[in-house]
Amino acid sequence: MKERFLLYILWVCAVFGLIMMSLGGKRESNGYYGIAESREVIVNFENPVEIKEFYVLPGQIVKKDMLLVELNRPDLTMKMNEIMHHMSECNMQKIYRKNEITSQLHQLETQKEAKINEIDFAIQQLRSQHDFNKHITSDLNSISSNEKKTNTRTPSSAMDLKIESLQKDRELSIRQITVQIETLKKELESPESQLSVKLKNLQEELNLLNLEKQKLQI
């Protein structure tokens, strides 16, 4: 009786085990194994390039916009260095020219002031002499008014002509110096000066090369 009971227990366990194995086999049959094909990217450049640095390893999982490799173009680097060198020279020339114009403006302003003072002093001297002559003339009433004059132009009128000539010379000198000052000021303040235009063109060329450099980052 006991042996039959043990046999019955073993038979139930065996059936239960077969059922579990059957269920486990069905679950495993739903799984698939395989190798996904990796996406290859071929990069072509018109100019020779060299690999500067790798940022990933073979088989590494990468994300979108992740930097994979950085390349280098020796010719591009050389061009950029040349342009930056020219820009540096232009900036130095621009500073030198600015200082030169500032110095010239100071000299012209000094020259203008000196010319005005010189002519004004000469005019003042003539006017003082004119007043002195008038005073002397008034004291010479004893001289006959009917005396024949060797010169039809009186000293007074001659003095007035000299003063008028000096005033014209003063106006002309100021105008000439003012024109030079205005020309230099326009060059100093103008954004379209020769050096400024050259710097602008160099900067645009450098920007284009920077865009080419960005393409070297894959």
C-alpha positions in Angstrom: 0.0 0.0 0.0 2.8 2.4 0.9 4.7 1.5 -2.3 1.7 2.3 -4.4 1.3 5.7 -2.7 5.0 6.6 -3.4 4.6 5.6 -7.0 1.6 7.8 -7.3 3.4 10.8 -5.9 6.4 10.2 -8.3 4.0 10.0 -11.2 2.3 13.3 -10.3 5.6 15.0 -9.9 6.8 13.7 -13.3 3.6 15.0 -15.0 3.9 18.4 -13.4 7.6 18.6 -14.5 6.6 17.8 -18.1 4.0 20.5 -18.0 6.5 23.1 -16.7 9.1 22.1 -19.3 6.5 22.5 -22.0 5.5 25.9 -20.9 9.1 27.0 -20.6 9.8 25.8 -24.1 7.0 27.9 -25.5 8.3 31.0 -23.9 11.8 30.5 -25.2 10.5 29.9 -28.7 9.2 33.5 -28.8 12.8 35.0 -28.4 15.0 35.7 -31.4 18.7 36.2 -31.6 20.7 38.0 -34.3 23.3 40.7 -35.2 22.0 44.1 -36.3 23.9 45.5 -39.3 25.8 48.7 -38.3 25.3 51.9 -40.5 28.5 52.8 -42.3 29.2 56.4 -43.3 31.7 57.2 -46.0 33.2 60.7 -45.8 34.8 62.3 -48.8 36.9 65.5 -48.9 38.2 67.4 -51.9 41.4 68.3 -50.0 43.8 66.0 -48.2 42.9 65.5 -44.5 44.5 63.8 -41.6 42.9 62.2 -38.5 43.4 64.4 -35.5 41.5 62.5 -32.8 38.9 59.7 -32.4 36.2 60.2 -29.8 34.6 56.7 -30.0 35.7 53.1 -30.0 34.6 50.3 -32.4 31.2 48.8 -31.2 30.5 51.8 -28.9 26.9 53.0 -28.8 26.7 56.6 -30.0 23.9 59.2 -29.8 22.7 61.7 -32.3 25.0 64.8 -32.8 27.8 63.1 -30.9 31.3 64.0 -32.1 32.9 60.8 -33.5 36.1 61.9 -35.1 38.0 65.2 -35.7 40.0 65.7 -38.8 42.6 68.3 -39.8 43.4 70.0 -43.1 46.9 71.4 -43.1 46.3 73.7 -46.0 43.2 75.1 -44.3 45.1 75.8 -41.1 47.8 77.5 -43.1 45.4 79.8 -44.9 43.6 80.7 -41.6 47.0 81.6 -40.0 47.9 83.7 -43.0 44.6 85.6 -42.9 44.9 86.2 -39.2 48.4 87.5 -39.7 47.3 89.9 -42.3 44.4 91.0 -40.0 46.9 91.7 -37.3 49.1 93.7 -39.6 46.0 95.7 -40.8 45.0 96.5 -37.2 48.5 97.7 -36.4 48.5 99.9 -39.5 45.1 101.2 -38.6 46.3 102.1 -35.1 49.4 103.7 -36.6 47.4 105.7 -39.1 45.0 106.9 -36.4 47.9 108.2 -34.3 49.4 109.8 -37.4 46.2 111.6 -38.3 45.7 112.7 -34.7 49.2 114.2 -34.8 48.6 115.9 -38.1 45.3 117.4 -36.9 47.1 118.8 -33.8 49.8 120.3 -36.1 47.2 121.8 -38.4 45.3 123.3 -35.5 48.5 124.8 -34.1 49.5 126.1 -37.6 46.0 127.6 -38.0 46.1 129.4 -34.7 49.7 130.6 -35.3 48.7 132.0 -38.8 45.7 133.8 -37.3 47.8 135.3 -34.6 50.5 136.3 -37.0 48.1 138.1 -39.4 46.0 139.6 -36.7 49.2 141.0 -35.1 50.3 142.5 -38.5 46.9 144.1 -39.0 46.9 145.5 -35.5 50.4 147.0 -36.2 49.1 148.6 -39.4 46.1 150.0 -37.7 48.2 151.5 -34.9 50.5 153.0 -37.5 47.5 154.3 -39.3 46.1 156.0 -36.2 49.6 157.5 -35.5 49.8 158.9 -39.0 46.3 160.4 -38.7 47.4 162.1 -35.5 50.6 163.5 -37.1 48.6 164.7 -40.1 46.2 166.6 -38.0 49.1 168.6 -36.5 50.4 169.6 -39.9 47.8 172.2 -40.7 50.4 174.7 -41.6 51.2 172.8 -44.8 49.4 174.3 -47.7 46.5 172.2 -49.0 47.2 173.5 -52.5 50.7 172.0 -52.6 51.1 169.7 -55.5 51.3 166.0 -54.5 53.8 163.7 -56.1 51.6 160.7 -55.4 47.9 160.6 -56.0 47.4 157.8 -53.4 47.4 159.1 -49.8 49.3 157.2 -47.1 46.0 156.5 -45.4 44.5 154.8 -48.5 47.7 152.7 -49.0 47.5 151.6 -45.4 43.9 150.5 -45.9 44.9 148.4 -48.9 47.6 146.6 -46.9 45.1 145.8 -44.1 42.6 144.6 -46.7 45.2 142.4 -48.3 46.2 140.9 -45.0 42.6 140.2 -44.1 42.2 138.3 -47.4 45.4 136.4 -46.8 44.0 135.5 -43.3 40.7 134.2 -44.8 42.5 132.2 -47.5 45.0 130.6 -45.1 42.2 129.6 -42.6 40.1 128.1 -45.5 43.0 126.0 -46.8 44.0 124.6 -43.3 40.3 124.0 -42.5 39.9 121.9 -45.7 42.9 119.8 -44.7 41.5 119.3 -41.2 38.1 118.3 -42.4 39.6 115.8 -44.9 41.7 114.1 -42.1 38.7 114.0 -39.7 36.6 112.3 -42.4 39.3 109.7 -42.9 39.6 109.2 -39.2 35.9 108.7 -38.6 34.9 106.9 -41.8 34.1 103.2 -41.4 34.9 102.8 -45.2 38.5 103.7 -45.1 41.0 101.6 -47.1 42.2 99.7 -44.1 38.7 99.1 -42.7 37.5 97.7 -46.1 40.5 95.4 -46.2 39.9 94.2 -42.7 36.2 93.5 -43.5 37.2 91.4 -46.6 39.7 89.4 -44.6 37.1 88.8 -41.8 34.6 87.5 -44.4 37.3 85.2 -45.9 38.1 83.9 -42.4 34.4 83.2 -41.7 34.2 81.0 -44.8 37.3 79.1 -43.8 35.8 78.6 -40.3 32.7 77.0 -42.0 35.1 74.7 -43.9 36.8 73.8 -40.6 33.5 72.9 -39.0 33.0 70.2 -41.7 36.1 68.5 -40.3 34.1 67.5 -37.2 32.2 64.3 -38.0 
